Amino acid sequence: MPVNPEKSKKTSIVVPIEIYSEIENLAVDESRTISQMMVVLMKEALQQRRQKHEKS
């Protein structure tokens, strides 16, 4: 999957091993790269956070 630099930013993060392992397992289960899985998880977390703040 090519990355469009106009729509994506590259960054580095430090992830605890336990969290990385969980993300890695999810990625394997869903046939995704770890990077793709992290994006999916971040989108889900942001959506949940937006919904939580809308209810406040």
C-alpha positions in Angstrom: 0.0 0.0 0.0 1.8 3.2 -1.1 1.8 6.1 1.3 0.6 9.5 0.1 2.8 12.1 1.7 0.1 14.7 1.4 -2.2 12.6 3.6 0.2 10.8 5.9 2.9 11.8 8.4 5.8 9.5 9.4 6.7 9.4 13.1 8.6 7.3 15.6 7.1 6.2 18.9 8.3 4.1 21.8 5.9 1.3 22.7 6.1 -0.9 25.7 6.8 -4.5 24.7 3.5 -5.8 26.2 1.5 -3.4 24.1 3.6 -4.0 21.0 3.0 -7.8 21.3 -0.7 -7.3 21.6 -0.7 -5.1 18.5 1.5 -7.5 16.6 -1.0 -10.4 17.4 -3.9 -8.3 16.3 -2.1 -7.4 13.1 -1.4 -11.1 12.3 -5.0 -12.0 13.1 -6.2 -9.4 10.6 -3.5 -9.8 8.0 -2.3 -6.3 8.5 1.1 -4.7 9.0 1.9 -3.4 12.4 1.8 0.1 11.1 -1.7 -0.5 9.5 -2.9 -2.0 12.8 -1.7 0.9 14.8 -3.6 3.3 12.5 -6.8 1.2 12.8 -6.4 1.2 16.6 -5.7 5.0 16.8 -8.7 5.7 14.6 -11.0 3.6 16.8 -9.6 5.3 20.0 -10.1 8.8 18.5 -13.7 7.9 17.5 -14.5 6.6 21.0 -12.9 9.7 22.6 -15.0 12.0 20.3 -18.1 10.2 21.2 -17.3 10.4 24.9 -16.7 14.1 24.7 -20.0 14.6 22.7 -21.9 13.1 25.5 -20.3 15.4 28.1 
